[in-house]
Amino acid sequence: MGNKMGRRRQVVDEKYTRPQGLYVLKDIDHKKLRKLILESKLAPCYPGLEDYSFTLEECPICFLYYPSLNRSRCCMKGICTECFLQMKPPHSTRPTQCPFCKTSNYAVEYRGAKTKEEKGMEQVEEQMVIEAQIRIRQKEIQDEAERMNKRQSISSSSRITTPTDVRYHDTYVPPLKYTRQSIDFDSSQASCSAPATTRFSQLRQNRHNGHGSNLALDSGAGISRQSRLWWQLFARTINLW
């Protein structure tokens, strides 16, 4: 006749069988909680520490470190006993979702402290996740910088004016200026060209009378020197006729 071997009861200090005051937990059955902890169905209520140590595990809910944590049955994420009691009150009739993967009917189990191999594997996985997040963030920053450069190039190209526009706006056309000499010359030509036929007929008539040269010189007394020379040349031509 043999005895049946049940779950081995772990040796836990009595002060770790009740909550340490991390939360104000109501309606807790302390006798039931003590039994679950002693039967290794829940992790002991160790006080959380703020300083990291390789022998400790971090609870992802309260971010404190413990010698061991409970394991979520759905996703194997760790959680301390007090955070689990806060997430799933003992007398609640509503199904509780996993705070990590959102699976309904949230439940945990206790497997004791992690071995060094398990902790090493977790560190490698966490490092890979961190590196992947860094790469994703760098890619987002690079894409944003490219979009900014493209918008700046488009806005700057729209402000550049064409060469024809530059010539149109920048070319300076000075106002027309007339020198006194050109004005005198044009006025002398205007004054001499208009009565040319009349004076030509008078000069021919005076030439027959012997006063052609003197009349030409006298008629040019009141005009400019340039016009006077022109009339002298004109009078000589008349005399040759």
Contacts in CASP RR format, 6 or more apart in sequence:
PFRMAT RR
TARGET T0000
AUTHOR 0000-0000-0000
METHOD contacts of the structure
MODEL  1
MGNKMGRRRQVVDEKYTRPQGLYVLKDIDHKKLRKLILESKLAPCYPGLE
DYSFTLEECPICFLYYPSLNRSRCCMKGICTECFLQMKPPHSTRPTQCPF
CKTSNYAVEYRGAKTKEEKGMEQVEEQMVIEAQIRIRQKEIQDEAERMNK
RQSISSSSRITTPTDVRYHDTYVPPLKYTRQSIDFDSSQASCSAPATTRF
SQLRQNRHNGHGSNLALDSGAGISRQSRLWWQLFARTINLW
7 39 0 8 1.000
7 40 0 8 1.000
8 40 0 8 1.000
9 38 0 8 1.000
9 39 0 8 1.000
9 40 0 8 1.000
10 38 0 8 1.000
10 40 0 8 1.000
10 44 0 8 1.000
12 37 0 8 1.000
12 38 0 8 1.000
12 44 0 8 1.000
13 44 0 8 1.000
16 37 0 8 1.000
16 44 0 8 1.000
16 45 0 8 1.000
16 46 0 8 1.000
17 33 0 8 1.000
17 34 0 8 1.000
17 37 0 8 1.000
17 38 0 8 1.000
17 44 0 8 1.000
17 45 0 8 1.000
18 30 0 8 1.000
18 33 0 8 1.000
18 34 0 8 1.000
18 45 0 8 1.000
19 25 0 8 1.000
19 28 0 8 1.000
19 33 0 8 1.000
19 45 0 8 1.000
19 81 0 8 1.000
19 82 0 8 1.000
19 85 0 8 1.000
20 45 0 8 1.000
20 46 0 8 1.000
20 47 0 8 1.000
20 48 0 8 1.000
20 82 0 8 1.000
21 82 0 8 1.000
22 48 0 8 1.000
22 62 0 8 1.000
22 64 0 8 1.000
22 80 0 8 1.000
22 82 0 8 1.000
22 83 0 8 1.000
23 82 0 8 1.000
23 83 0 8 1.000
23 85 0 8 1.000
23 86 0 8 1.000
25 82 0 8 1.000
25 85 0 8 1.000
25 86 0 8 1.000
26 89 0 8 1.000
27 89 0 8 1.000
27 90 0 8 1.000
27 91 0 8 1.000
28 85 0 8 1.000
28 90 0 8 1.000
29 90 0 8 1.000
32 90 0 8 1.000
33 42 0 8 1.000
33 85 0 8 1.000
36 42 0 8 1.000
37 43 0 8 1.000
37 44 0 8 1.000
37 45 0 8 1.000
37 81 0 8 1.000
40 110 0 8 1.000
40 112 0 8 1.000
41 109 0 8 1.000
41 110 0 8 1.000
42 70 0 8 1.000
42 81 0 8 1.000
42 84 0 8 1.000
42 108 0 8 1.000
42 110 0 8 1.000
43 66 0 8 1.000
43 68 0 8 1.000
43 69 0 8 1.000
43 70 0 8 1.000
43 80 0 8 1.000
43 81 0 8 1.000
43 110 0 8 1.000
43 112 0 8 1.000
44 68 0 8 1.000
44 81 0 8 1.000
45 80 0 8 1.000
45 81 0 8 1.000
45 82 0 8 1.000
46 66 0 8 1.000
46 67 0 8 1.000
46 68 0 8 1.000
46 80 0 8 1.000
48 59 0 8 1.000
48 62 0 8 1.000
48 64 0 8 1.000
48 65 0 8 1.000
48 66 0 8 1.000
48 80 0 8 1.000
49 56 0 8 1.000
49 64 0 8 1.000
49 65 0 8 1.000
49 66 0 8 1.000
50 64 0 8 1.000
50 65 0 8 1.000
51 65 0 8 1.000
52 58 0 8 1.000
52 65 0 8 1.000
53 65 0 8 1.000
54 119 0 8 1.000
55 67 0 8 1.000
56 65 0 8 1.000
56 66 0 8 1.000
56 67 0 8 1.000
57 65 0 8 1.000
57 66 0 8 1.000
57 67 0 8 1.000
57 68 0 8 1.000
57 69 0 8 1.000
57 78 0 8 1.000
57 113 0 8 1.000
57 114 0 8 1.000
57 119 0 8 1.000
58 64 0 8 1.000
58 65 0 8 1.000
58 66 0 8 1.000
59 65 0 8 1.000
59 66 0 8 1.000
59 69 0 8 1.000
59 78 0 8 1.000
59 79 0 8 1.000
59 80 0 8 1.000
59 83 0 8 1.000
60 77 0 8 1.000
60 78 0 8 1.000
60 79 0 8 1.000
60 100 0 8 1.000
61 79 0 8 1.000
61 80 0 8 1.000
61 83 0 8 1.000
61 87 0 8 1.000
61 99 0 8 1.000
62 80 0 8 1.000
62 82 0 8 1.000
62 83 0 8 1.000
64 80 0 8 1.000
66 80 0 8 1.000
67 113 0 8 1.000
68 110 0 8 1.000
68 112 0 8 1.000
68 113 0 8 1.000
68 114 0 8 1.000
69 78 0 8 1.000
69 79 0 8 1.000
69 80 0 8 1.000
70 78 0 8 1.000
70 79 0 8 1.000
70 80 0 8 1.000
70 81 0 8 1.000
70 84 0 8 1.000
70 108 0 8 1.000
70 109 0 8 1.000
70 110 0 8 1.000
71 77 0 8 1.000
71 78 0 8 1.000
71 108 0 8 1.000
71 109 0 8 1.000
71 110 0 8 1.000
71 111 0 8 1.000
72 78 0 8 1.000
72 79 0 8 1.000
72 98 0 8 1.000
72 100 0 8 1.000
72 101 0 8 1.000
72 106 0 8 1.000
72 107 0 8 1.000
72 108 0 8 1.000
73 107 0 8 1.000
73 108 0 8 1.000
73 109 0 8 1.000
74 98 0 8 1.000
74 100 0 8 1.000
74 101 0 8 1.000
74 103 0 8 1.000
74 106 0 8 1.000
74 107 0 8 1.000
75 98 0 8 1.000
75 100 0 8 1.000
75 101 0 8 1.000
75 103 0 8 1.000
77 98 0 8 1.000
77 100 0 8 1.000
77 101 0 8 1.000
78 108 0 8 1.000
79 87 0 8 1.000
79 99 0 8 1.000
79 108 0 8 1.000
84 108 0 8 1.000
87 96 0 8 1.000
87 99 0 8 1.000
87 106 0 8 1.000
88 96 0 8 1.000
88 106 0 8 1.000
95 104 0 8 1.000
95 105 0 8 1.000
95 106 0 8 1.000
96 104 0 8 1.000
96 105 0 8 1.000
96 106 0 8 1.000
97 103 0 8 1.000
97 104 0 8 1.000
97 106 0 8 1.000
98 104 0 8 1.000
98 106 0 8 1.000
99 106 0 8 1.000
114 122 0 8 1.000
184 224 0 8 1.000
184 226 0 8 1.000
185 226 0 8 1.000
188 223 0 8 1.000
188 224 0 8 1.000
188 226 0 8 1.000
188 227 0 8 1.000
188 230 0 8 1.000
191 223 0 8 1.000
191 227 0 8 1.000
192 227 0 8 1.000
192 230 0 8 1.000
192 231 0 8 1.000
199 219 0 8 1.000
200 238 0 8 1.000
202 215 0 8 1.000
203 212 0 8 1.000
203 215 0 8 1.000
203 216 0 8 1.000
203 234 0 8 1.000
203 235 0 8 1.000
203 238 0 8 1.000
204 238 0 8 1.000
204 241 0 8 1.000
206 212 0 8 1.000
206 215 0 8 1.000
207 238 0 8 1.000
207 239 0 8 1.000
207 241 0 8 1.000
212 235 0 8 1.000
212 238 0 8 1.000
212 239 0 8 1.000
213 235 0 8 1.000
213 236 0 8 1.000
213 239 0 8 1.000
215 235 0 8 1.000
216 231 0 8 1.000
216 232 0 8 1.000
216 234 0 8 1.000
216 235 0 8 1.000
216 238 0 8 1.000
217 228 0 8 1.000
217 231 0 8 1.000
217 232 0 8 1.000
217 235 0 8 1.000
219 231 0 8 1.000
220 227 0 8 1.000
220 228 0 8 1.000
220 231 0 8 1.000
221 228 0 8 1.000
223 231 0 8 1.000
END
